[in-house]
Amino acid sequence: MSSSQAPVDVVLIGGGIMSATLGTFLKRVRPDWSIVIVERLGSVAEESSNPWNNAGTGHSALCELNYMPHPDDPAKAIQINEQFQQSRQFWATLVEEGKLGEAKSFINPAPHMTFVRKPSDIEYLRMRYQTLKQHTLFEELEFTEDRAQVAEWAPLLMYKRDRREHFAATRSIAGTDVNFGTLTKKLIDNLVSGGAELRLNSEVRGLRKTKAGAWQLTVRQLVEQRTFTIEAPFVFVGAGGWALKLLQKAGIPEANGYGTFPISGEFYKTTNPEVVAKHNAKVYSQAEAGAPPMSVPHLDKRIVDGEASLLFGPYAGADPKFLKYGSILDLPAGIRPSNIWPYLSVAKDNMVLLKYLIGQLTLTKKQKFDELRKFMPSAEPKDWELITAGQRAQVIKKDPKKGGVLQFGTEVVAHTDGSIVGLLGASPGASTAVSIMLDVLKTCFPDEYAGTWQEGLKSLIPTLGQKLDENPELAHATMERTAATLGLPK
C-alpha cells in the first residue's frame, strides 16, 4: 500500500553532515521553504558522520601530506585551509547564536603534527615547511628534527624509540578534533525545531521527473513496511556511498561515466587513561606507495561525548558495500554500460593500488600492531582493540585519455537545470562540508547565490568571497574570533 505526501520545496536524502549543512544554509536564505530529510537508518549521523566511522580530523592541510604532493606547490593546501576557515566561521556563528550549545561538545583543540622517518621524506617535509611558512594561514607551523622537541610535543612518539633513528616533525597548534556526529545531530535538531520534517527508517527506492518538472521520490518506510511518495522541485543526494546509485536511478546524464570503488577500514583504539594522557595531538605520516588518500597512517587524540581516546590506522579492509549498513550487491549493482570502461581502465592503471590493498588484507594482527609500533614503540597489545571504521566510496571518473581515473576529492554532480544534485567522494569530506555546500548552492541556484542570498550567507560566513591567505589582517581577525568562540588556541 502506498500514499502520497504533500509536495515540499526541498528533499535532502541522507541524514549526514552534508544534508545538515545544506539544510542550514537553505533555512537561512529561504526560511519559508519546506524541507524533508529522508534517512534510511533509525537515527541521523550513523554512517560516515558517526565519530567512530571517521578520524575526526578538522582537515586543514596542517599535517596531511597528500594535499601537497610537491613541496614547492602550496595551492591545494591553501585551498583546503581556506575551506576549513569557512567551516570554523559557520560553526562559530551558530555557537554565538546559541544554536549549537557548547562548542567543546563537537570541537576540541588537537595540535596537528606530521612525523616522517625516511631520508627522502625528511627532506620533503623540510621543504614543505619552508614553503608553507611564508603563507598567513600556516605562519605558526613549526619544524624540528630534535628528539627532545618531538618528545615534548608528543611523548609517545619518542618513548623507547631507537636513538639511532632519524626523523623530522612539524606541528601546528591550530589543529582540531571534530565530532561530526554530534555536530550533525545538533544541526538537524535545529532544522526540525525550525519546521523541517525528519523521516527516519525511510529508504529512497526510486526517483523520476514529473511532467511539471518536479522530482517524485518513491520511499519505503522500513519499520512500518509501507511505501509513500514525496514531490519536490529540488533534491539533494547526500547519501554517501549510495549517492551515485540514486543519481543513476534518477537517470540524469551527468551521472554517466562515474563509478565508485569501496574502501573499508579498521582502527586500533585505546581508552587506557595512562596511555591517552601522554598523547595530545593528531600525528600524520607519509602514505605507502599506492595507498588512497584516506589511508594515510595517523595516531589521533579523539574526544567523543567527553571521553578521550587514541586511534591509530587506518588499515584497509575488503567489503563490497558502499555504506557500512549497505548491501554486498552495491558494487555490481552500480555497474552500467557508461562506466564499464572507466572501471576497467582504473584497474589496469592502478596495479600499485591493488597491490597495496591486497597487502593490507593479508596482514596478520601482529603485523598490523607492528605498524602502530612504528609510531608508538612502547605500544602494548593489551591496551588496544581493533574497531571497524566507516565505508568510503572512492570516485572513478571517465577520462578522455585514460578511459577512467580515480578521483581523489569530492565531486558535485548536478543536473543541468539544477533540480537535483549529488555528492561523490570522500576526502576531505566533512571538514569542508561548508565550502562544498556553498558550491552546491552556487551550481543549482546561481542567480540567487550571486544576488539576494549573499546577505544571509554572509551572516553565517562574514568573509565569504574573500581569500584569507591573501589578507593577513582579515585572516588574523577572523581566526581570533572563531578561536575565541570555539575554544581553540589563538
C-alpha positions as CSV (number, residue, x, y, z in Angstrom):
1,M,0.0,0.0,0.0
2,S,1.4,3.4,-0.9
3,S,0.5,7.0,0.0
4,S,1.5,10.5,-1.2
5,Q,2.8,13.3,1.0
6,A,2.0,16.9,0.2
7,P,4.7,18.5,-2.1
8,V,7.6,20.2,-0.4
9,D,10.2,22.6,-1.6
10,V,13.3,20.6,-0.7
11,V,14.2,16.9,-0.1
12,L,17.5,16.1,1.5
13,I,18.4,12.4,1.1
14,G,20.7,11.3,3.9
15,G,21.0,12.4,7.5
16,G,24.7,13.2,7.5
17,I,26.8,16.3,7.8
18,M,26.3,17.4,4.2
19,S,22.5,17.4,4.3
20,A,22.6,19.1,7.7
21,T,24.9,21.8,6.4
22,L,22.9,22.4,3.2
23,G,19.7,22.5,5.1
24,T,21.0,25.1,7.5
25,F,22.1,27.3,4.6
26,L,18.7,26.9,2.9
27,K,16.8,27.7,6.1
28,R,18.8,30.9,6.5
29,V,18.3,32.2,2.9
30,R,14.8,30.8,2.4
31,P,13.1,30.3,5.8
32,D,9.7,29.9,4.0
33,W,10.8,26.8,2.2
34,S,9.6,23.4,3.4
35,I,12.3,20.8,3.9
36,V,12.1,17.0,4.3
37,I,15.1,15.0,5.4
38,V,15.0,11.3,4.4
39,E,17.3,8.9,6.3
40,R,17.3,5.1,5.9
41,L,18.6,4.3,9.3
42,G,16.9,4.8,12.7
43,S,18.9,7.9,13.6
44,V,21.0,10.5,11.8
45,A,24.8,10.6,11.6
46,E,25.2,6.8,11.7
47,E,27.3,6.4,8.6
48,S,30.4,8.5,7.6
49,S,29.4,11.3,10.0
50,N,29.5,9.0,13.1
51,P,32.5,9.8,15.2
52,W,33.8,6.2,15.2
53,N,33.5,6.0,11.4
54,N,36.0,8.8,10.7
55,A,39.2,10.1,12.3
56,G,37.6,13.4,13.4
57,T,40.4,15.4,11.9
58,G,39.5,19.0,11.1
59,H,41.3,18.7,7.7
60,S,43.1,22.0,7.1
61,A,46.3,20.7,5.4
62,L,48.3,21.5,8.5
63,C,49.6,17.9,8.7
64,E,48.2,15.9,5.7
65,L,50.9,15.5,3.1
66,N,48.6,14.2,0.4
67,Y,47.2,17.7,-0.1
68,M,50.7,18.9,-1.1
69,P,52.5,16.2,-3.1
70,H,55.0,18.8,-4.4
71,P,56.8,20.7,-1.6
72,D,57.1,23.9,-3.7
73,D,53.4,24.0,-4.7
74,P,51.1,25.0,-1.8
75,A,48.0,25.8,-3.8
76,K,45.9,22.8,-2.8
77,A,47.0,23.0,0.9
78,I,46.0,26.7,1.0
79,Q,42.7,25.9,-0.7
80,I,41.9,23.2,1.9
81,N,42.8,25.5,4.8
82,E,40.7,28.3,3.3
83,Q,37.7,25.9,3.1
84,F,38.2,24.9,6.8
85,Q,38.3,28.5,7.8
86,Q,34.8,28.8,6.3
87,S,33.7,25.8,8.4
88,R,35.1,27.5,11.5
89,Q,33.2,30.7,10.8
90,F,29.9,28.8,10.1
91,W,30.2,26.8,13.3
92,A,31.3,29.8,15.4
93,T,28.3,31.9,14.1
94,L,25.9,29.2,15.1
95,V,27.5,28.9,18.5
96,E,27.3,32.6,19.0
97,E,23.6,32.4,18.1
98,G,23.0,29.7,20.7
99,K,22.1,27.0,18.2
100,L,24.9,24.5,18.8
101,G,25.3,24.6,22.6
102,E,28.8,24.5,24.0
103,A,31.5,24.3,21.3
104,K,33.5,21.7,23.2
105,S,30.7,19.2,22.6
106,F,31.7,18.9,19.0
107,I,35.2,20.6,18.5
108,N,38.3,20.5,20.7
109,P,41.9,21.6,20.3
110,A,44.3,18.9,19.0
111,P,47.7,20.0,17.6
112,H,48.3,18.7,14.1
113,M,51.7,17.0,13.6
114,T,53.5,15.3,10.7
115,F,56.1,12.7,11.6
116,V,58.4,11.1,9.0
117,R,61.4,8.8,9.1
118,K,62.8,8.2,5.6
119,P,65.6,10.5,4.5
120,S,63.6,11.5,1.3
121,D,60.5,12.2,3.5
122,I,62.6,14.3,5.9
123,E,63.9,16.5,3.1
124,Y,60.4,16.7,1.6
125,L,58.9,17.8,5.0
126,R,61.6,20.4,5.5
127,M,60.9,21.9,2.0
128,R,57.2,21.7,2.6
129,Y,57.6,23.6,5.9
130,Q,59.7,26.3,4.2
131,T,57.1,26.8,1.5
132,L,54.1,26.9,3.8
133,K,55.7,29.1,6.5
134,Q,55.6,32.0,4.1
135,H,51.8,31.9,4.0
136,T,49.5,33.6,6.5
137,L,47.3,30.5,7.2
138,F,50.4,28.5,8.1
139,E,52.7,31.0,9.7
140,E,52.6,29.3,13.1
141,L,53.8,26.0,11.7
142,E,56.9,24.6,13.5
143,F,59.6,22.2,12.2
144,T,62.1,20.1,14.1
145,E,64.5,17.2,13.9
146,D,65.3,17.3,17.6
147,R,64.3,14.3,19.7
148,A,63.7,16.4,22.9
149,Q,61.4,18.8,21.0
150,V,59.3,15.9,19.5
151,A,59.2,14.3,22.9
152,E,57.7,17.5,24.3
153,W,55.1,17.7,21.5
154,A,54.2,14.0,21.6
155,P,55.9,11.9,24.2
156,L,54.6,8.5,22.9
157,L,56.4,9.0,19.6
158,M,59.8,9.1,21.3
159,Y,59.4,6.8,24.3
160,K,61.5,3.6,23.6
161,R,62.4,4.8,20.1
162,D,65.9,3.7,18.8
163,R,68.3,6.6,19.4
164,R,70.0,6.0,16.1
165,E,66.8,6.7,14.2
166,H,66.5,9.9,12.2
167,F,63.1,11.7,11.8
168,A,61.5,15.1,11.3
169,A,58.3,16.6,12.5
170,T,56.1,19.6,12.0
171,R,53.4,20.9,14.4
172,S,50.6,23.4,14.3
173,I,48.7,24.3,17.5
174,A,45.7,25.4,15.3
175,G,44.7,21.8,14.7
176,T,41.3,20.4,15.8
177,D,39.4,17.3,16.6
178,V,35.8,17.4,15.5
179,N,32.9,15.1,16.4
180,F,30.9,15.3,13.2
181,G,28.3,13.0,14.7
182,T,27.3,15.4,17.5
183,L,27.6,18.4,15.1
184,T,25.3,16.8,12.6
185,K,22.7,15.9,15.2
186,K,22.7,19.5,16.6
187,L,22.3,21.0,13.1
188,I,19.4,18.6,12.2
189,D,17.7,19.3,15.6
190,N,17.8,23.0,14.7
191,L,16.3,22.3,11.3
192,V,13.5,20.2,12.8
193,S,12.7,22.8,15.5
194,G,12.6,25.3,12.7
195,G,9.9,23.3,10.8
196,A,11.8,20.7,8.8
197,E,10.5,17.2,8.8
198,L,12.8,14.2,9.5
199,R,11.8,10.8,8.1
200,L,13.8,8.0,9.7
201,N,13.9,4.4,8.6
202,S,13.0,5.6,5.2
203,E,14.8,4.4,2.1
204,V,14.6,6.1,-1.3
205,R,13.8,3.4,-3.8
206,G,13.1,5.5,-6.9
207,L,13.3,9.0,-8.4
208,R,11.6,10.3,-11.5
209,K,10.9,13.6,-13.1
210,T,7.2,14.6,-13.3
211,K,5.7,16.4,-16.3
212,A,5.5,19.5,-14.1
213,G,9.3,19.4,-13.6
214,A,9.4,18.3,-10.0
215,W,11.1,15.1,-8.7
216,Q,8.9,12.4,-7.3
217,L,10.7,10.1,-4.8
218,T,9.4,6.7,-4.0
219,V,10.3,5.9,-0.4
220,R,10.0,2.7,1.6
221,Q,9.3,3.0,5.3
222,L,11.3,0.1,6.6
223,V,9.7,-0.3,10.0
224,E,6.1,0.1,9.0
225,Q,6.7,-1.7,5.7
226,R,4.8,0.8,3.6
227,T,5.7,2.9,0.6
228,F,5.0,6.6,0.1
229,T,5.9,9.3,-2.4
230,I,7.2,12.8,-2.0
231,E,7.5,15.5,-4.7
232,A,9.9,18.4,-4.6
233,P,11.4,20.8,-7.2
234,F,14.9,20.4,-5.6
235,V,16.6,17.2,-4.3
236,F,20.0,16.9,-2.7
237,V,21.5,13.4,-2.7
238,G,23.8,13.4,0.3
239,A,23.7,9.6,0.7
240,G,27.5,8.9,0.9
241,G,28.4,5.7,-0.9
242,W,24.8,5.4,-2.2
243,A,24.7,8.8,-3.9
244,L,25.8,7.5,-7.3
245,K,23.2,4.7,-7.1
246,L,20.4,7.2,-6.5
247,L,21.7,9.6,-9.2
248,Q,21.7,6.6,-11.6
249,K,18.1,5.9,-10.6
250,A,17.2,9.5,-11.4
251,G,18.5,8.9,-14.9
252,I,20.4,12.2,-15.2
253,P,23.1,12.1,-17.9
254,E,25.6,13.9,-15.7
255,A,26.0,10.7,-13.7
256,N,27.1,8.7,-16.7
257,G,30.7,7.5,-16.7
258,Y,31.1,7.7,-12.9
259,G,31.8,4.7,-10.8
260,T,32.6,4.1,-7.2
261,F,35.2,1.8,-5.5
262,P,34.5,0.8,-1.9
263,I,37.2,1.3,0.7
264,S,36.7,-0.1,4.2
265,G,39.0,0.2,7.1
266,E,39.9,-0.6,10.7
267,F,41.5,1.4,13.5
268,Y,43.3,0.4,16.7
269,K,41.7,2.1,19.7
270,T,42.7,2.6,23.3
271,T,40.9,4.2,26.2
272,N,43.6,3.3,28.8
273,P,43.8,6.7,30.7
274,E,47.5,6.3,31.4
275,V,48.2,5.9,27.6
276,V,45.7,8.6,26.5
277,A,47.1,11.2,28.9
278,K,50.5,11.0,27.2
279,H,49.3,12.0,23.7
280,N,47.6,15.2,22.8
281,A,47.9,15.5,19.0
282,K,46.9,14.1,15.7
283,V,50.1,12.8,14.1
284,Y,50.0,12.0,10.3
285,S,52.8,10.4,8.3
286,Q,53.5,9.7,4.6
287,A,51.2,7.2,2.8
288,E,52.6,4.0,1.4
289,A,53.0,3.8,-2.4
290,G,49.6,3.3,-4.0
291,A,47.6,4.0,-0.8
292,P,44.4,6.1,-1.3
293,P,44.4,9.5,0.5
294,M,42.1,8.3,3.3
295,S,44.7,5.5,4.1
296,V,47.4,7.8,5.4
297,P,48.6,6.4,8.8
298,H,47.9,8.6,11.8
299,L,47.9,8.4,15.6
300,D,45.0,10.6,16.8
301,K,43.7,12.0,20.1
302,R,39.9,11.8,20.0
303,I,37.2,13.4,22.2
304,V,33.8,11.7,21.8
305,D,31.0,12.6,24.2
306,G,33.5,14.0,26.7
307,E,35.7,10.8,26.7
308,A,39.3,10.9,25.5
309,S,40.8,8.0,23.5
310,L,43.5,7.3,20.9
311,L,43.1,5.9,17.5
312,F,45.7,4.5,15.1
313,G,45.1,3.5,11.5
314,P,43.5,3.0,9.1
315,Y,44.0,-0.5,7.8
316,A,42.3,-1.2,4.6
317,G,39.6,-3.9,4.6
318,A,37.6,-5.8,2.0
319,D,33.9,-5.1,1.8
320,P,31.9,-4.6,-1.4
321,K,29.4,-2.4,0.4
322,F,29.3,1.3,-0.4
323,L,27.8,2.0,3.1
324,K,28.6,0.4,6.5
325,Y,25.0,-0.6,6.6
326,G,24.7,-1.1,2.9
327,S,24.4,-4.2,0.6
328,I,27.1,-6.6,-0.6
329,L,25.5,-6.1,-4.1
330,D,26.3,-2.4,-4.1
331,L,29.4,-2.8,-6.3
332,P,27.9,-5.0,-9.1
333,A,24.6,-3.1,-9.0
334,G,26.4,0.2,-9.7
335,I,28.0,-1.1,-13.0
336,R,26.5,0.5,-16.1
337,P,27.5,0.4,-19.8
338,S,28.7,4.0,-19.4
339,N,31.2,3.2,-16.6
340,I,32.4,-0.3,-17.5
341,W,35.4,1.1,-19.4
342,P,36.4,3.6,-16.6
343,Y,36.3,0.7,-14.1
344,L,38.5,-1.5,-16.4
345,S,40.9,1.4,-17.1
346,V,41.3,2.2,-13.4
347,A,42.0,-1.5,-12.7
348,K,44.6,-1.6,-15.4
349,D,46.3,1.7,-14.4
350,N,46.3,1.2,-10.7
351,M,48.1,-2.1,-10.1
352,V,50.1,-0.4,-7.3
353,L,46.9,0.4,-5.5
354,L,45.6,-3.1,-6.0
355,K,48.9,-4.5,-4.7
356,Y,48.6,-2.2,-1.6
357,L,45.0,-3.3,-0.9
358,I,45.9,-7.0,-1.3
359,G,48.9,-6.5,1.0
360,Q,46.7,-4.8,3.6
361,L,44.2,-7.7,3.5
362,T,46.9,-10.3,4.1
363,L,48.3,-8.5,7.2
364,T,48.1,-10.6,10.4
365,K,47.1,-9.0,13.7
366,K,50.7,-8.9,14.7
367,Q,51.8,-7.2,11.5
368,K,49.1,-4.6,12.0
369,F,50.3,-3.9,15.5
370,D,53.8,-3.6,14.3
371,E,52.6,-0.7,12.1
372,L,51.3,1.0,15.3
373,R,54.7,0.5,16.9
374,K,56.4,2.4,14.1
375,F,54.6,5.4,15.5
376,M,54.5,4.4,19.2
377,P,57.3,2.0,20.1
378,S,56.0,1.4,23.6
379,A,52.5,0.3,22.5
380,E,51.3,-2.9,24.3
381,P,48.6,-5.1,22.7
382,K,46.7,-5.4,25.9
383,D,45.8,-1.7,25.7
384,W,44.4,-1.7,22.2
385,E,41.4,-3.1,20.3
386,L,40.6,-3.2,16.6
387,I,37.4,-1.4,15.6
388,T,35.7,-1.2,12.2
389,A,35.6,2.2,10.7
390,G,33.1,3.5,8.1
391,Q,32.9,2.7,4.5
392,R,34.2,5.1,1.8
393,A,33.4,5.1,-1.9
394,Q,36.3,6.3,-4.0
395,V,35.2,8.1,-7.1
396,I,36.0,6.7,-10.5
397,K,35.6,9.2,-13.3
398,K,35.6,8.9,-17.0
399,D,38.7,10.4,-18.7
400,P,39.1,11.1,-22.4
401,K,42.7,10.0,-22.5
402,K,43.0,7.2,-20.0
403,G,39.4,5.9,-20.1
404,G,39.0,6.3,-16.3
405,V,40.8,7.7,-13.4
406,L,40.5,7.6,-9.6
407,Q,39.3,11.0,-8.5
408,F,40.9,11.9,-5.1
409,G,38.5,14.5,-3.8
410,T,34.8,15.4,-3.8
411,E,32.6,15.7,-6.9
412,V,29.5,17.7,-7.1
413,V,27.3,16.1,-9.8
414,A,24.3,18.2,-10.8
415,H,21.6,18.0,-13.4
416,T,21.8,20.9,-16.0
417,D,18.7,22.5,-14.6
418,G,20.0,22.4,-11.0
419,S,16.9,20.5,-9.8
420,I,18.9,17.5,-8.4
421,V,22.5,17.3,-7.2
422,G,24.6,14.7,-5.5
423,L,27.9,14.4,-3.8
424,L,30.5,11.8,-4.7
425,G,33.8,11.2,-3.0
426,A,35.3,11.0,0.5
427,S,38.3,13.4,1.1
428,P,38.5,15.9,2.7
429,G,34.7,15.4,3.2
430,A,33.1,16.5,6.4
431,S,35.7,19.1,7.3
432,T,34.9,21.1,4.2
433,A,31.2,20.4,4.1
434,V,30.5,24.2,4.4
435,S,32.6,25.0,1.3
436,I,31.2,22.1,-0.6
437,M,27.6,23.0,0.1
438,L,28.3,26.6,-1.0
439,D,29.4,25.1,-4.3
440,V,26.1,23.2,-4.4
441,L,24.2,26.4,-3.9
442,K,26.3,28.3,-6.5
443,T,25.7,25.4,-9.0
444,C,22.0,24.9,-8.5
445,F,20.9,28.5,-7.7
446,P,23.4,30.7,-9.5
447,D,21.2,33.8,-9.7
448,E,20.1,33.7,-6.1
449,Y,23.6,32.8,-4.8
450,A,25.1,35.8,-6.5
451,G,22.2,38.1,-5.6
452,T,19.6,38.0,-2.8
453,W,21.2,35.1,-0.9
454,Q,24.5,36.9,-0.3
455,E,23.4,38.8,2.8
456,G,22.1,35.6,4.5
457,L,25.2,33.6,3.6
458,K,27.5,36.3,4.9
459,S,25.6,36.4,8.1
460,L,27.0,32.9,8.6
461,I,30.4,33.3,6.9
462,P,31.4,37.0,7.1
463,T,34.5,36.6,4.8
464,L,32.5,34.8,2.1
465,G,34.1,35.6,-1.3
466,Q,37.5,36.7,0.2
467,K,40.8,34.9,0.4
468,L,42.2,35.0,3.9
469,D,45.7,33.9,3.0
470,E,45.9,37.0,0.8
471,N,44.7,39.3,3.5
472,P,46.7,38.8,6.7
473,E,44.8,41.4,8.8
474,L,41.4,39.9,7.9
475,A,42.8,36.3,8.4
476,H,44.2,37.1,11.9
477,A,40.9,38.9,13.0
478,T,38.8,36.0,11.6
479,M,40.9,33.3,13.2
480,E,41.0,35.1,16.6
481,R,37.2,35.5,16.5
482,T,36.5,31.8,15.7
483,A,39.2,30.6,18.1
484,A,37.6,32.5,21.0
485,T,34.1,31.3,20.2
486,L,35.1,27.6,19.6
487,G,37.5,27.4,22.5
488,L,40.6,26.9,20.3
489,P,44.2,28.3,20.7
490,K,44.7,31.8,19.3
